């Protein structure tokens, strides 16, 4: 929509309040501020929600990986072949064996349900999510011959355990007797306490070397699963499709979208609802701009008649008032973007 010189001049003139047009100017100003605040709120809320999702995704995949290959029956005996096949798959960055089993933990009469995670020593020392969030002790102290574990901060608080405490792990895989299976109770020293920032992990995770977990659970050389990371988490299904076909006879492959479907679907719905509500608020502000334009047209009836007498076309007059409304809306959007980015900058700082 191109404006002639006189149309630009008149549109610029109508942007400024004239005599007796204070109310119209007030409505236009309120509309501009409403658009600005709506856009700023939309930018801030969507940015915070996207940042929260990204941070939550990093924490979840930092401990669980982008996908896992789990053996049928809870044990994966040919895990070395699975690891080798995974590492040969284009797009796969890491493939590591893992043991995961729910057990009971006891300390000084307090009992809590926990989730054992057995990892190789090299994976323990290379895992950034664990090592960056150690609040007491060192992950490097977890070795196969030390009978040590690392526990989450909330679990430590619930049990009343601290660094150096001897925590008992109770496993149902024990010796059989005429009276049934006797649970195995093994004590481990707390060598490190971590705080990932995800409640379920800090409340339940007990991390130990893989060899220690195999001994505790009487698994021999088996593992529970193989954890896989890829170059692009959003394409994990496409990247791992060839591997899924190769292991389908002995194992099942699940990616992060399947394992955390409920959580991320809830976040997606929440983000959609928030976006819709804020968009409606902006739409209301746009209707305020339209109402101020209608009042402006009614106030400028005499000017319109004069312009028509001087040869102005109907389309030209429409372009003038559309330009005025677009200018008000555009100023509100730009101001809202600037305000939103400024507030996000100081919030981040």
Buried (B, 14 or more C-beta within 10 A) or exposed (E): EEBEEEBBEBBEEBBEBBEEBEEBBEBBEBBBBBBBBBBBBBBBBBBEBEEEBEEBBEBBBBBBBBBBBBBEEEBBBBBEBBBEBBEEBEBBEBBBBBBBBEBBBBBEEEEBEBBBBBBBBEBBBBBEBBBEBBEBBEBEEBBBEBBBBBBBBBBBEBBEBEBEBEBBBBBEEBEEEEEEEEEBEBEBBBBBBBBBEBEEBBBBBBBBBBBBBBBBBEBEEBBBBBBBBBEEBEEBBEBBEEBBEBBEEBBEBBBBBEBBEEEBEEBEEEBEEBBEEBEEBBEEBBEBBEBBBEBBBEBBEEBBEEBEEEEBEEEBBEBBBBBBBBBBBEBBBEBBBBBBBEBBEEEEE
